[in-house]
């Protein structure tokens, strides 16, 4: 592998809309665990990019919830691999709200935010068994 490939940062992002089905509490508030589910999807994509296999997200070192999410909000979940061990991949995640629902103005009103709002972040570890690693990229 060339030096430029070895120094390439491995990242992934997905954008989703929180639906009414995601709302778990009064006022259409979305359960914070939904963000962790998004991070799990990002971790899967990162493992596939890095190794050609989904791997398994085995732990979170830290999780921070910074702002609420509501049905109708759009969020972007980001992740990057910060360390590659023999079978472990340390990952950092962030979730940002980019569109905010505006139920105060109407059922379908929403605003694109000038600056995304940090909703949460986490650090976790995914494991990809050595025999499942078809690709090898460095963080």
N, C-alpha and C positions, 0 to 999 in steps of 0.2 A: 504494500500500500504506500502511495506517495505521501510525502510530508504534508502537502496541502490537504489531502484526504484525512490524515490523522488529526489535524487541527480543526477540521470542520465541526461546527457545533450541530448537534442533532436536536431539532426542535419539531414541534407539532402544534397545531391550533385547530379548534373546531368552534363553530358559532351555532347556537341554538336559541330557540324562543321558548320561554317558560310558558306552558299552557295552563289552562284551568285545571287539568288533571294533575299538574305538578303542585298546585296549591294544597297545603296541608292544614293551614291554620286560618282563623278569621282574617278578614281583610285581604284575602287572596295571597297571603304570605306563603312562600315556598320553603319547604323544609331544607335546612342547611345541608343535610346529607345528600341532597340532589347534586350539589356542587361536587361532592366526593365521587359520585357516580360519573360525572363528567371527567374528573381527573383520572378515573379508572379507564375510561375510553381513550384518553390522551396517552396514558401509560401503555396501553395495548398498541396504539399506533407507533409510539416511540420504540417499543421492543421489536415490532415488525420491521421498522426502518433500520434498526441497528443490527438485528440478528436473523430476520426472516422467520420469526416465530413470536407468537403472542406473549409468551412468558406468563408470569403470575405476579400481580402486585401483592406483596406479602406483608408490608407494614407501612405505617406513616410515622415519621419521627415527630412531626409537628403539624398541626392544623390550626389555622386562624380564620375566624369568621369576622369580616370587617364591616359589611353593610348588608341590609336585607335585599332579598329578591322577591318579586311579585309576579303573578300570572301576567303575561303580556310583555315582560321584560325580555330583551335579547342580551345574551352574554357570550363572551368569547373565553374559552378555556385554553390556556397555553401551558406547554410543558417543554422541558429541556432536560437532557441527560447531562449531569454534571460530573459523574464518575462511572467508569466501567471497570468492574472487577472480573474475576474469572467467570462467574455466573451471575453476579449481582450488577444492577444498574441503578445508581442513585439518581433521583429525578426531583426537580423543583417545578411546582405548578403555581399558576395564578389564574384567577377568574375575574373578569372585568365586565361590568354592565356597560353596554354601548348604546342601547335604546331603552328608554324607560316608559312603561305604560302610564297613561294619564286617565285613569277612570274618573277623575274629578271633572274632566271635560267631555267624556262620552265613552261608550263601551269599546270603541275601537281607536280612540285617540292615543297617540304615542309621540315622544320626542326623541330625536337623535341627539345624543349628548355631545356637547363640544369637547369635553374631556371624559374619557371612560372613568367609571367609578370602580375602584378595587373592591371586590366583593369578598375575596378570600384568597388564601395561599396555603400551600402545604409542601412538605418534603416527604418523599417516600422512596421505597426500594422495590424494584421488580427483580425477579429471578428468572433466568432462562437457562434451563439445564444445558450443560456443555454439548451433549449429543444432539440437541435441538438447534444449536447455533449454526445457521447456514451462511451467514454474512458476518463480517467483523469490522465494525467501525469504531473509531475512538472518539471520545467526547472532547 
